[in-house]
Amino acid sequence: MRALWLLVLITPFLHSVETEEEGLFLRRIADFWQEGEYQIAKSQMEEFIVEYPESPFSDALCAALGDLFLREKNFSTALNYYARVESPEFYQRVFLNRMQCLYEMGWYATLADECEAYLKQGSNLHVTYFLAIGLYHQCINASKETAGLKLLVERTLPYFEDLYQGELRGEVAQGYAHLCCLSKNYQKASAIYLDLAGKNPLLQEEMLFQVALLQSEYDQELAFTTFDQIVKLGQKRACDAAYNRMILAFDLGRYDSLVDGDLLREVSEDRAGTARLFLGRSLLNLKRYDQALVELKAYIQEAPISDNLYAALLSLLDAAFQAGDLPSLDAAISKIQECYPENRELPKAYFSRAQILKKGERIEEAKKQLEDLLAQHPEFEQKPQALFELTHLDYRAKNWTGCYERAKAFLSQFPQHELAPFVWRYAASSSVEMSIHLPQHLPQLILDLKEFLTLSLNEIERNEWELMLAKTYFELNEYELAMQSLEHQKTPNAKLLLALCERDGHRDVPLFCRLSEEALEEGANLVDLGQMHASLYNAYLNLGKIDQSAEHLLQAFMAKVDIKLENLIWLGEHYYAKLLLDEGNFVLAARAAFLLDQCIGELKKQNIFPLELVVAKLAKVYSILGRIDDEISFLEEFSDSGDETKLLLAECYLKKGLVQKASTLFDEILLHTSRSPIHASAALQSAQLKLEEKNPNLAEVAKQLKNLVVQKQFEGEPYYLEAALEYIHLQAPKDVKKRLSLFRKTQEDFTTTEDLLSKDYHAARKQNPEKEKLYHHYMLFLEANILALESKLHSDHKLKQEAEDLLHKLQEEPSLTAALKMRVKKLLNDET
């Protein structure tokens, strides 16, 4: 083709040569060229140009020589000959070849400038291509991250964009993608590579790899998916893709996908160690600390000193700390000491070691580790945290002085640290505890609390510490200052402390009682609850408020306060006395039973034989509660303690139908001559039992009843009145006149004041209002009987009605005794 071109060019003009020698020279060149002797022809052309530099055939021959040297890849010589072409015709013909030489020689700036100048005359696809690649290579060779590169890229991109839209799309695609990368248009670049991957199966894997790398710049999730696709293709870049996917998975926090896959088999063998590092760090992030330790140790065992080893050791420290694995932590510390002896992370590792020791309750070792750390590394960046931990350890160990001193040291060095508010709490708390054991510390506690209260505290906490300040003032007998500290407090504990200040500072016992009652009702717990009830017991006792006093003494006893035996007995008797006035109140009965039982237990414990009075009262309470079997067991245990006990036991036997046992005990009581109510009760009940016998000795029973009536005492009523009624029934069961006479005599006997016994009897009535009421009931009953008997004798209906009215009146009396109720009911039945 080149030979034909030269012949066509030269032959038509051979007749116009100036000399025969010149024409011969040209014919010779043409013949050599036609015969294929290009080297000879080339040599002849070079000689001709030298010999005839002004020849009109010089441009044609220079162009031909340029093409020959271009074919031989002697680009500089070819370029020299192309440069000697002057005519526009041949300049146009050799322009693209000359641009080729510039490109091959790497003269990209000249290439670009030449092409740009050429294109000013008109568009040309191939010239545009050379311009684009000339500029592209300048971009490649320019320094990265410079303003010059940015300008070059901006200058180059428009040409590639145009070429990418035309027939040279395939030739410029990769360069265009690279330029997009340089301009940070990663999304466009990845789209170009993705297009290439789809069009050329041979390039698919490599193009996809480039796509994934670019996607990682703007969409790591998408890049992860693309790298995963490359791994599944299983071709030559699969291992590299697996490695990059691993890094992306870690950066994306997709630790599960990383650790649950088959990473160690997917990456290349030379990267297996690094893969173990990422596995270990992923397991660490998943808080699977034990598994993380295994992988990290496996990596560290074979890893050379590098940034990765350093990162692995830090992760091992973290995993060991989180797992509380002291041996693994020590192994990591040892390796760091070996490879990085001056490393700044070592003090942090020692700090972690102390924390593991603390978690393992190896408190003394933890303290020593922290103390050594602060001594050897005084500039340790976590010094505040270490000092805080020491403070906390002393607090846990209740080493109040040590805790206080460390807290003060912390606050002196780091007053604005984020942990300072917590340290202040340790300082204040330990100061409080010190004051408990060292009263001389109380003034310092005041200063500590006042300073602490200058901090920003929430309302609840401020109330608590203001209360502590007030309490401290109270303990120093500074009652007014204590009350001032409580001015803005409305809490139950504040009210309780205010009550104590009123009592001890102002001696206002009623106000103390009122405020204390309110505070306890609201849930105050500043003072031991039992002790507070004991204080209220004494306060109410001093105020003469017995019921309130007893209630608080009971609460104090229930709260396990040590109560004196005499006070406990007083309390039991108090509730017993209230029970006698309200026998249907089972709450009172239960309290009385519990307290009297406790009294007897204490008497036993102190080897003091139970007082008969206490035993008798508890037995009566059992009786009210209907616990007859318990009462019998209890009384049998103390049957030798006195007549009252025997009397009560005999009455219990009667309730259970054990008449003989009851009768025996009544007789034992009557062996001792006495005018006591106990003796009277035993005599009355003994007589009643004898009357129920098969063949009673009526004269003996009458004698026993008469003796009882004659020796009457008001204290022993209603036994004497009952004995009188039994005597009447015994002596005149049917005889109306005799019965009337006996009732009138009995009425006279119990109303007369002539004899000494009667005078004493009626004098005692004024001393006992309750029994006076009982006496009045029996007098009405005697009057009702007299009226009823007279109505029978005289058939006087009016008298009968008066008798019935009296009986109905008696029935309405709530305090009527059980025995008298039965008599009233029987008489009413008889009369109606």
DOZA-856608 format. One line per 2 residues: their letters; for each residue z negated, x, y of C-alpha. Coordinates in pm, whole numbers, plus 32768, in hexadecimal, padded with zeros to 4 digits. Each point is the difference from the previous one (the first is absolute). Last residue first. Layout:
% residues N
a> Z X Y  ...
% end
This chain:
% residues 832
te> 4C6D 5A85 7A5B  7EA1 8088 8016
dn> 8011 80C8 7EBF  8150 8093 805E
ll> 7F7C 8061 8154  7ED0 809E 7F5D
kk> 80DA 80CB 7F16  80E0 807C 811C
vr> 7ED7 8065 80D5  7F5F 80B7 7ED9
mk> 8145 80B9 7FB1  802F 8067 816A
la> 7E94 8075 8008  803D 80F1 7EE2
at> 8144 8086 809B  7F57 8042 814D
ls> 8077 7F3E 8133  80A5 80E4 8102
pe> 812F 7F20 803A  7F2C 7EC8 8057
eq> 80D5 7ECA 7FC8  7F47 7FA7 7EC2
lk> 7EBC 7FFC 80C3  8081 7EF4 80E7
hl> 806D 7F34 7ED4  7EA1 801E 7F74
ld> 7F61 7F95 8149  80E7 7ED4 8017
ea> 7FAF 7FA2 7E9A  7E8B 8001 804C
eq> 8034 7F30 8138  80CE 7F0B 7F35
kl> 7EEA 7FE1 7EFE  7F06 7FC5 8113
kh> 80D7 7EE7 8087  8027 7F69 7EA6
ds> 7E8C 7FD2 7FDE  7FAD 7F99 7EA1
hl> 7E99 8057 804F  7FBE 80F4 7EE6
ks> 816C 8066 7FDF  802C 802F 8177
el> 7EC1 80D1 7FFF  8092 80E4 7EF2
al> 8144 8033 80C3  7F47 803F 8146
in> 7F1D 8102 7F5A  812A 80A7 7F57
ae> 80C0 8016 814A  7ECB 8094 80AA
lf> 7FE5 810E 7EF4  8174 804D 802A
lm> 7FD7 8016 8176  7EE3 80F6 7FCF
yh> 80DB 80C4 7F10  8112 801F 8103
hy> 7F06 8068 810E  7F7F 8118 7F23
lk> 8164 8082 7FD1  8036 7FFD 8178
ek> 7EBA 80BE 802E  807E 80F0 7EF8
ep> 8122 8060 80DE  7F2B 800D 813A
nq> 7F04 80F6 7F6B  7EEC 8073 80E8
kr> 7F9B 7EA7 807C  7FD5 7F87 7E9B
aa> 7F0C 811D 7FBE  7EF6 7F54 80D5
hy> 8029 7ECC 7F28  7FA3 80B5 7EBE
dk> 7EED 80CF 80A1  7F5B 7EC2 807B
sl> 8030 7F5F 7EAF  7F59 8123 7F4F
ld> 7ED8 7FF0 80F4  7FBD 7E8E 7FD2
et> 803A 7EEA 80F8  816E 8030 805A
tt> 8089 7EDA 7F3A  8178 7FD0 7FDA
fd> 803C 807F 7E9F  7EC8 7F65 7F66
eq> 803C 7EB7 80BA  8160 7FDD 7F77
tk> 7F7B 8058 7EA8  7EF2 7EF6 8020
rf> 8102 7EFC 806C  80E6 8061 7EDF
ls> 7EDA 7FEF 7F0C  7F98 7EA5 8077
lr> 8167 7F80 7FED  8022 808D 7EA0
kk> 7EBD 7F5B 7F9D  8075 7EB5 8088
vd> 8158 801B 7F61  7F86 8064 7EA4
kp> 8134 807B 7F46  7FF9 8185 7FFC
aq> 7EA6 8018 8096  7F52 8148 7FA8
lh> 8132 80D0 7F9F  80E0 7F78 8111
iy> 7EF4 803C 8103  7FC4 8165 7F7C
el> 8176 804F 800A  800B 7F8E 816C
aa> 7ED4 80DC 8055  809B 8129 7F49
el> 8140 7FCE 80C7  7F36 800A 8143
yy> 7F52 813A 7F89  8147 80AA 7F96
pe> 80B8 7F9C 8143  7F63 80CE 8093
ge> 7F63 814F 7FB6  7FD6 8077 8168
fq> 7F51 7EB7 8058  7EE8 804E 7F0F
kq> 7F6A 7EFE 7F10  7ECF 8059 7F2E
vv> 7FA3 7E94 7FBD  8163 7FA9 7F9C
ln> 8014 811C 7F02  7EAF 7FB5 7F67
kl> 806F 7E93 7FDE  8141 806A 7F4C
qk> 7F47 80DA 7F05  7EF5 7EF2 7FC4
av> 810A 7EFC 7FCC  80B0 80E6 7F08
ea> 7EBB 8037 7F40  7FB9 7E8C 7FF9
ln> 8164 7FB6 7F8E  7FF0 80EA 7ED5
pn> 816D 7FCE 7FA4  8067 7F76 7EAC
ke> 817A 803D 7FE9  8015 80F0 8128
el> 80AE 7F93 8140  7EB5 7FE6 80BC
kl> 7FB7 8168 7FA0  8145 8072 80A1
qa> 7FA8 7F51 8149  7EA8 80A1 7FFB
sq> 8096 815A 7FD2  80F7 7FB6 811A
la> 7EE9 7FA5 80EF  7F1F 8124 7F9A
as> 811E 80FC 8018  8061 7F7F 8157
ah> 7E98 800E 8079  7FD0 8161 7F78
ip> 813B 8072 80B6  7F93 7F49 813C
sr> 7EC3 80D3 7FF9  7EA7 7F66 7FCA
st> 7FA7 80EF 7EE7  7F40 8012 7EBD
hl> 80B3 80E0 7F0B  8039 7F66 7EA8
li> 80E7 7F09 80AE  811E 8100 800A
ed> 7FEB 8036 7E8A  8001 7E86 7FCA
fl> 8144 7FDD 80C5  8099 811C 7F30
ts> 7FA8 7F54 7EB9  8087 7EB3 807D
ak> 814F 809E 805B  8025 80A4 7EAC
qv> 7FA9 7EB6 7F57  80F3 7F3B 80D6
lg> 8138 80D3 7FC5  80EE 7EF0 807D
kk> 80DF 80F3 80C5  7F85 7F76 814B
ly> 7E9C 8015 7F7D  802F 816C 7FA3
ce> 8078 8041 8163  7EC4 7F5B 8089
al> 7F2D 80E0 7F21  80BC 8132 8081
ll> 7FBC 7F97 8166  7E8F 7FD0 7FB9
kt> 7FE7 8149 7F47  80A0 80B6 8126
ed> 7F11 7F53 80F0  7ED9 8061 7F24
gs> 8043 8175 8013  80CF 8133 7F9B
ds> 7FD5 7FCE 7E8B  8136 7F26 7FDE
fe> 80DF 8109 80A3  8108 8027 7EF0
el> 7FCD 7E95 7F99  804C 7F9F 8166
fs> 8157 80A8 7FFD  8068 7F77 7EB2
ie> 7F89 7EA1 8064  80B1 800E 8153
dd> 8143 8078 7F64  7FEE 7EDE 7F08
ir> 7FB8 7F0D 811B  8121 8066 80E1
gl> 800D 7EAF 80B3  8036 80A6 8152
is> 7EBD 7F67 8083  7F4B 8083 7ECA
yv> 808F 815A 802D  7F80 7FF1 8167
ka> 7EA9 7F9E 7F81  7FFF 8129 7F13
lk> 8061 80E6 811F  7EDD 7F7B 80C9
av> 7F0A 802D 7EE4  806A 8166 7FC3
vl> 7FE4 8056 8170  7EA4 7F6A 801A
el> 7F92 80A6 7EBF  8047 8151 8096
pf> 80D0 80D1 7F17  7F46 8128 7F68
in> 8052 8131 80D1  80AA 810E 7F36
qk> 80ED 804B 8121  812D 7F91 7F32
kl> 7F44 7EC9 7F92  7FB1 7F9E 8165
eg> 816A 8045 805E  807A 7F19 7EEC
ic> 7F08 7EF5 8068  807F 800E 8165
qd> 816B 7FF5 7F8B  7FB1 7EC4 7F3A
ll> 7F60 7F6B 8136  813B 8052 80C6
fa> 80F8 7F72 7F06  7F37 7EC3 7FC0
ar> 7FCE 7FC1 8175  816E 8033 8049
aa> 806D 7F1D 7EE4  7F09 7EF1 806C
lv> 8070 8015 816A  8169 7FD5 7F96
fn> 7F92 7EEE 7F0F  7F7D 7F27 8118
ge> 7F70 7ED4 7F48  7E9E 8085 8022
dl> 800C 7FEF 817D  7EA0 8032 8085
ll> 7F95 80C8 7ED0  813F 80CC 802A
ka> 7F9E 8070 815C  7EB8 808A 7F76
yy> 80BD 80B3 7EEB  80F2 8091 80FE
he> 7EE1 8097 80C5  7F45 8068 7EC4
gl> 8127 80D2 7F92  801E 80A0 8159
wi> 7E8F 8051 8011  8014 809A 7EA4
ln> 8122 80D6 8075  7F42 8068 8137
el> 7ED3 8061 7F2C  80E1 80C8 7F1A
ki> 8098 80C9 811B  817A 7FDC 801B
dv> 80F1 8123 7FB9  814C 7F77 8079
ka> 80E3 7FA1 7EDE  80E5 7F1A 80CB
mf> 7F63 7ED3 7F51  7EB0 8074 8088
aq> 808A 8015 8160  809A 7EA6 7FDF
ll> 7EB0 7F74 7F8B  7F4E 80AA 8123
he> 8107 7F69 80E4  7FBF 7E9E 7F84
as> 7E87 8032 800B  8009 8064 8170
qd> 80DF 7EDA 8056  7F09 7F11 7F57
ik> 7ED0 80AB 8099  8067 8000 816D
gl> 7EB9 808C 808F  80B7 80E4 80F6
nl> 7F6A 8133 7F57  8078 7F78 7EB2
ya> 8158 7FC6 8096  8015 816E 8064
ny> 7F71 8081 7EB8  80FA 7F3B 7F32
ls> 8118 805F 80F3  7FBB 816F 7FBE
ah> 8002 7FC4 7E88  814D 7F48 8023
mq> 808E 812D 80B7  7F7D 80E8 7EF4
gl> 80B3 7F34 7EF8  8146 7FFE 80C0
dv> 8002 8177 8033  8050 802A 8171
ln> 815D 7FF9 8098  8072 7EF0 7F10
ag> 803E 7ED6 80E5  80B2 7EDB 7F59
ee> 800A 7EF0 810B  7EC7 7F55 7F74
la> 7F53 8151 8007  8058 802B 816F
ee> 7F90 7EA0 805B  7EB1 802A 7F4E
sl> 7FD0 8153 80A3  804A 7F75 815B
rc> 7F04 7EE4 7FD7  7EF0 80D5 7F64
fl> 801F 8118 8100  7FFC 7EFB 8115
pv> 7EB9 7F75 7F75  7F71 8163 7FDD
dr> 8043 8073 8164  7F49 814E 8001
hg> 80F7 8078 8109  8063 814A 7F63
dr> 7F9C 7FDA 7E94  8053 7E91 7FD0
ec> 8117 7FDF 80FF  809A 8146 7F83
la> 7FF1 7F7F 7E9B  80B4 7EC1 806A
ll> 810A 80CD 80B5  8037 80BE 7EBC
lk> 8035 7EB4 7F4D  80EE 7F82 810D
an> 80CA 8140 7FE7  800C 7FD6 7E87
pt> 8082 7E9B 8022  8116 8070 80EF
kq> 8014 7F8E 8169  8001 8152 80AA
he> 803D 8030 8173  7E98 8045 8067
ls> 7FA2 80BB 7EC1  7FF8 815A 809C
qm> 7F21 7F76 8114  7F0E 7F81 7EF7
al> 7FE5 815A 7F67  7FCE 8099 8156
ey> 7EE4 7F08 803F  7F65 8046 7EAC
en> 7FF4 817A 8018  7F07 8018 7EE1
le> 80C2 812C 7F73  8058 7F2A 7ED0
fy> 8079 7EF1 80EE  80DE 80F8 80BA
tk> 8096 805D 7EAF  8036 7E92 7FAC
al> 80B1 7FCE 814E  80E6 8124 7FB7
ml> 8041 7F79 7EA1  8050 7EAB 8098
ew> 80F2 80A8 80EE  8097 80A4 7ECB
en> 8031 7EB6 7F4B  807E 7F45 8131
re> 80FE 8113 8047  807A 7FE8 7E9A
ie> 8036 7E89 8015  80A6 800F 8155
nl> 80F4 8115 7FAB  7FAE 815A 807C
sl> 809D 80DC 810B  7F0A 811B 8031
tl> 7EE5 7FFF 8102  7F1E 7F70 7EF2
fe> 8001 8151 7F4E  7F66 80A5 8131
kl> 7EE5 7F01 800E  7FCF 801B 7E88
dl> 7FE6 817A 8005  7F0B 8001 8126
il> 7F1E 7EFE 7F58  8015 80C1 7EB9
qp> 7F88 8133 80BB  7ECA 7F3E 806F
lh> 7FC9 7F8D 7E95  800D 815E 7F69
qp> 7E85 8027 8016  7FE8 7EE6 7F01
lh> 8099 80E9 7EFC  803B 7F48 7EB8
is> 808B 7EBF 8093  8087 80BB 8130
me> 80D8 80D5 7F1E  80A0 7EC7 7F70
vs> 805D 7F80 815A  808F 8155 8061
ss> 80C7 7FFD 7EBC  8095 7EAF 8061
aa> 804F 806B 8165  80A2 8147 7F99
yr> 80BD 7F5C 7EE2  807B 7EF2 80EF
wv> 8064 8109 80FD  80C5 80A9 7EEC
fp> 80C9 7EBF 7FD8  804A 7FF1 8175
al> 805C 8176 7FFD  8102 7FDD 7EEA
eh> 811F 7FCF 80F6  7F95 8140 80B2
qp> 7F90 7FE3 816B  7EA9 80A6 7FDE
fq> 8083 8112 7F1B  7F20 8131 8023
sl> 7EBB 7F5D 8078  803D 7EC6 7F36
fa> 8030 80CD 7EC5  7EC7 80CE 803D
ka> 7F35 7EC1 803B  8084 7F6E 7EBB
re> 7FAA 8141 7F49  7E9C 7FFD 8089
yc> 7FCA 7E8F 7FAE  808A 8021 7EA0
gt> 7F26 812E 7FBC  7ECA 7F4C 8083
wn> 8051 7EC4 7F41  803F 80A5 7EB2
ka> 8026 7EA8 7F64  80F3 809A 7F01
ry> 8109 7F08 8073  7FC0 8060 816B
dl> 8010 8172 7FAD  814D 7FC6 7F53
ht> 807E 7F38 812C  7FAB 8117 80F2
le> 80AA 80FC 7F1F  8132 7F1E 7FF2
fl> 8005 7FE5 817C  7FEE 817A 8020
aq> 812E 801B 7F1D  80BA 7EF1 80C2
pk> 7FB5 80AD 814C  8070 8150 7F6F
qe> 8150 7F74 7F9B  80BE 8108 80C6
fe> 7F2F 8118 7F6B  7FA0 80E5 811F
ph> 7EB5 8066 7F5F  80B3 805C 7EBD
qa> 7F0B 80CE 7F32  7EC0 7F53 8077
ll> 809C 7EA4 8012  8090 8020 7EA2
de> 7EC0 8096 7F75  7F39 7ED5 8087
lq> 80FE 7F0C 7F72  7FFD 80A1 7EA7
kk> 7E83 8016 8006  7FE3 7E8F 8056
ae> 80F1 7F9F 7EEB  7F3F 80D3 7F06
ei> 7EBC 7F54 806A  809D 7EA7 7FE3
re> 80A2 8018 7EAD  801E 7E85 8009
gk> 8162 8016 7F6F  8087 7F6A 8140
kl> 7F4A 8111 80C2  8092 8111 7F24
iq> 8157 7F6C 803D  7FBB 8000 8178
ar> 7F93 816B 7FF7  8140 8061 7F4E
sf> 80CC 7F47 8106  7F53 80CF 810E
ya> 804B 813F 7F3E  816C 7F93 7FF3
kp> 7FFF 7FC0 8177  7F76 8161 8031
le> 811D 8083 7F28  8111 7F4B 80C5
rn> 800B 810A 810E  8092 80FF 7F0F
ep> 7F81 8161 8018  8007 8040 7E89
yc> 8152 7F56 7FCA  806C 805C 7E9E
eq> 7EB4 8055 7F58  7F1A 7F2D 80D9
ik> 80F9 7EE0 7FE0  7FFF 8028 7E86
si> 7E81 8001 7FF2  7FEB 7ECA 80DD
aa> 80F6 7F4B 7F1D  7F38 805F 7ECA
dl> 7EBD 7F91 80AA  809C 7EAD 804D
sp> 8073 7FE1 7E98  7EA1 8053 7F82
ld> 7F61 7F09 80FC  80D0 7ED3 7F9A
ga> 7F83 7EE8 80E7  8150 7F59 7FCB
qf> 803B 7FE5 8178  7F90 8167 8036
aa> 80D2 8083 7EDE  812F 7F42 8082
dl> 7FD1 8086 8162  7FCB 8169 7F94
ls> 812B 7FE5 7F17  80D0 7F7B 8120
ll> 7F9C 812C 80D3  8054 80E7 7EDE
aa> 8153 7F5B 7FD4  8053 8027 8172
yl> 7FAA 8173 7FEC  80D0 8026 7EC7
nd> 8120 7F51 80AF  7FE4 80E4 812E
si> 8021 8127 7F16  7F3E 80E6 7F1C
pa> 80A6 7FDF 7EAD  7FCB 7EC9 7F2C
eq> 7FB5 8014 7E8B  7E98 7F80 7FEB
iy> 801E 7F42 8148  8100 7F0E 7F70
ak> 7F36 7FAD 7EC7  7EC4 7FDE 80D3
le> 80AF 7F08 80E4  8080 7F34 7EDA
vl> 7EAD 7FE5 7F51  7F3C 7FC2 8142
aq> 80EA 7EE3 805E  7FB9 7F5D 7EB1
dy> 7E89 8004 8049  8034 7F8A 8165
rk> 80CD 7ECA 7FC3  7FC4 7FA0 816B
ln> 8170 7FA0 8027  8018 8107 8112
ll> 7F72 8101 7F0F  80F7 7F93 7EF6
sr> 8114 803F 80FE  7F73 8159 8052
gl> 7FF7 805A 7E91  815D 7F81 7FC0
fl> 807F 80BB 8131  7F64 8145 7F84
ra> 807F 7FC1 7EA1  815E 7FDC 8090
tg> 7FD4 814D 80B0  7FB8 809D 7EAF
ar> 812A 7F53 7F5D  80EC 808E 8109
de> 8082 8128 7F36  8027 7F1A 7ED4
sv> 80EB 7F17 80B7  7F7F 7EA3 8054
er> 8030 7ED6 7F19  7F16 8063 7EE3
ll> 7ED1 8036 80E2  804F 7EC1 80BF
dg> 7FFA 7F0A 7EE2  7F8C 7ED8 80CF
dv> 7EA5 7F62 802C  7F81 8110 80EA
ls> 8119 7FE7 80FF  8034 7E89 7FF1
dy> 7E8A 7FCE 8036  7FF2 80F7 811E
rg> 80FB 7F46 80D2  7F55 807F 813B
ld> 814D 8025 80B0  7FCE 8177 802C
fa> 7FA2 8024 7E90  812A 7F32 7F8C
li> 80E0 80CA 80E8  7F8B 8149 7F6D
mr> 8032 7F7E 7E9D  8159 7F79 8056
ny> 8059 815C 807D  7F99 809A 7EB3
aa> 80B2 7EF4 7F39  8139 8037 80D2
dc> 7FF3 8175 7FBF  7FDD 7FBF 7E8B
ar> 811E 7F02 8000  80EC 80E5 80C3
kq> 80BE 806C 7EC9  8035 7EA3 7F73
gl> 7F0A 7EFF 7F74  808E 7EDA 80C1
kv> 7E9D 7F71 7FF3  7F7F 811C 80D7
iq> 8117 7FBD 80FE  7F99 7E8F 8017
df> 7E95 8068 8036  8075 80E2 811B
tt> 80AF 7ED1 8095  7ECD 7F1F 7FDE
fa> 7F1B 8104 809E  80FA 802D 811B
le> 7FF7 7E89 8042  7E83 8009 800E
qd> 8010 8133 80DD  80D8 7F54 8103
ye> 805D 80D2 8130  7FF9 8170 7FA3
sq> 7FDC 7FC4 7E8B  8147 7F44 8014
ll> 80AD 8149 8057  7F7E 80B0 7ECA
av> 8058 7ED0 7F2E  8164 7FF6 8083
qf> 8028 8175 7FBE  7F92 7FC9 7E98
lm> 80E9 7ED6 7FE9  811C 80E1 806F
ee> 7FAA 8103 7EF8  7FE4 7EFA 7EED
ql> 813E 7F48 805D  80DF 812F 803E
lp> 80B7 7FEE 7EB5  8001 7E85 8014
nk> 80C2 8011 8147  8025 7EC4 80CE
ga> 7EA0 7F73 7FE3  7F57 814B 8047
ld> 80DC 8034 8130  7F96 7EAE 808E
ly> 7E92 805A 7FC3  803A 8148 80B4
ia> 808D 7F44 812C  7EE2 7EFF 7FFE
sa> 7F01 8119 7FEB  8093 809E 8138
kq> 7FF7 7EB7 80BD  7E8F 7FCC 7FA6
yn> 7FAD 8166 8052  8079 7FED 8166
ks> 7F31 8131 8051  811C 809A 80CC
lc> 8005 8121 7F08  7FFF 7F07 7EE3
cl> 8121 7F42 8099  80B4 814D 801C
ha> 7FCA 803A 7E8E  808C 7EA8 7FAC
yg> 8133 804E 80D2  802D 814A 7F4B
qa> 7FE5 7F4E 7EB2  80FC 7EF5 8064
ve> 80FD 80E2 80AF  80FC 8039 7EE9
gr> 7FD7 7EA4 7F65  8036 7F4A 8149
le> 813C 80CC 8050  80DA 7EC6 7FF8
gq> 7F40 7F59 811B  7EA9 7F70 805B
yl> 7F4A 8141 7FA6  80EE 80BD 80E9
de> 7F90 7F2F 812C  7E8C 8027 7FAF
fy> 8034 816F 7FC1  8099 802B 8158
pl> 7EE9 7F39 80A9  7EF3 80CF 7F4F
tr> 8066 8157 807C  7F95 7FF8 816E
ev> 7EAE 7F57 7FB0  7FCB 8101 7EEE
ll> 8052 811D 80ED  7F14 7F76 810A
kl> 7EE3 7FE2 7F04  8043 815F 7F83
ga> 7FE9 8089 815F  7EB6 7F4D 8040
te> 7F6B 80C0 7EE2  7F53 7F89 7EC1
ks> 80D1 80D8 7F1A  80C2 812A 807E
an> 8177 7FC9 7FF4  80CC 8069 7ED1
ic> 8021 7EA4 7F6A  804C 7F64 814F
qh> 810A 8106 8043  808E 7FAD 7EAF
yl> 8019 7E92 8063  80AD 8057 8149
gi> 8113 80B4 7F49  8008 7EF2 7EF6
al> 803A 7EF4 8106  8102 80C8 80C5
fy> 80BB 804F 7EC0  8002 7E8D 7FA3
tv> 806E 7F9E 815D  811E 80F6 7FDD
hl> 805A 7F5A 7EB9  7FFD 7EA1 8091
ns> 80C3 8055 813D  7FCB 7F4F 814A
gq> 80B4 806F 813B  801C 8118 8100
kl> 7E84 800C 802E  7FEF 802B 7E8A
ya> 8077 8166 801E  7EE4 8062 80E6
ec> 7EFE 7F6C 7F10  80A8 80AF 7EDF
ed> 7FFA 8151 80AE  7E92 7FD2 806C
al> 7F95 7F97 7EA5  80B1 8121 7F54
ta> 7F79 80F4 8101  7E9D 7F84 7FBB
yw> 803B 8003 7E8B  8083 8164 7FE2
gm> 7F91 8006 7E96  812A 80D1 7F8B
ey> 8077 7EE7 7F1F  7FE6 7F05 811A
lc> 80BA 80DE 80F8  8109 803C 7EF9
qm> 8028 7E8B 7FBD  801D 7FC4 8173
rn> 8124 80F7 8003  809B 7F41 7EE0
lf> 7FD4 7EB8 80C5  809D 8099 8135
vr> 8123 80AC 7F50  810D 7EFA 8044
qy> 7F80 7F9F 8159  8002 816A 8074
fe> 815B 8026 7F61  8092 7EF6 80E2
ps> 7F32 805A 812D  8085 8167 7FFB
ev> 7EFE 8112 8011  7FAC 806B 7E9F
ra> 7F3E 8147 8019  7EB7 7F4E 7FAA
yy> 808D 7F8B 7EB5  803E 816E 7FA9
nl> 7E99 805F 804E  7F7B 7ECF 7F44
at> 80BC 8066 7EC8  7F6E 815A 801E
sf> 7E9F 7F6C 801F  8039 7F06 7EE6
nk> 8071 80EA 7EF4  7FDC 7EE6 7F08
er> 8147 806E 7F57  8095 7EAD 804F
lf> 7F86 8029 8168  80A9 8159 8008
ld> 8149 7F5E 7FA3  7FD2 7EE1 80F8
gl> 7FB5 80F3 811A  8131 80CD 7FA1
aa> 80D9 7EC8 8019  7F70 7FA3 8153
cl> 8031 8162 807B  816A 7FF5 7F7C
ad> 804A 7EBE 80B5  7F5D 8076 8142
sf> 80C0 8151 7FF5  8156 7F61 7FCA
ps> 804B 7FFA 8175  7FDC 817B 7FEF
ep> 7F1A 8098 8105  7F30 80C6 7F07
ye> 8137 808E 7F54  7F8D 813E 7F4E
vi> 7E97 7F93 7FBF  8067 7E9E 7FAB
fe> 8113 8085 7F1E  7F16 80ED 7F4D
em> 7F0A 7EE3 7FB3  8121 7F27 7F8D
qs> 807F 8114 7F19  7EA6 8022 7F60
ka> 7FE8 7E88 7FCC  8160 7FFC 7F68
iq> 7F9D 8118 7F17  7EC1 7F40 7FA2
ye> 80BD 7EBB 7FE6  810B 8078 7F0F
ge> 8054 7E9F 7F97  817B 8037 800A
qw> 801E 7F1B 8130  7EF3 80C9 80B6
fd> 80AB 8147 7FB3  814A 7F68 8076
ai> 7F69 7F75 8140  7F5A 8149 8056
rr> 814A 80B5 7FC6  80B6 7F04 80D5
lf> 7F00 8037 8117  8023 8177 7FF9
lg> 817D 7FE5 8000  7FF0 7F1C 8130
ee> 7F1F 80F6 80B8  80E3 8124 7FA4
et> 8132 7F3B 8073  7F6B 7FD3 8153
ev> 7FAC 7ED6 80E2  7FD4 7EFC 7EF1
sh> 80B9 7EB8 8038  80C2 7FF9 7EBC
lf> 7EB8 8008 7F38  7F8B 7EB5 809A
pt> 804E 7F0C 7EE6  7F64 80EB 7EFD
il> 7EA6 8031 8097  7F43 7EB5 7FE8
vl> 80A4 7F67 7ED4  7FD1 8148 7F46
lw> 7E8C 8010 8067  7FB7 7E98 7F93
la> 80B6 802F 7EB7  7F2B 812C 7FB2
rm> 7EBA 7F44 8060  805D 7EE6 7F15
% end
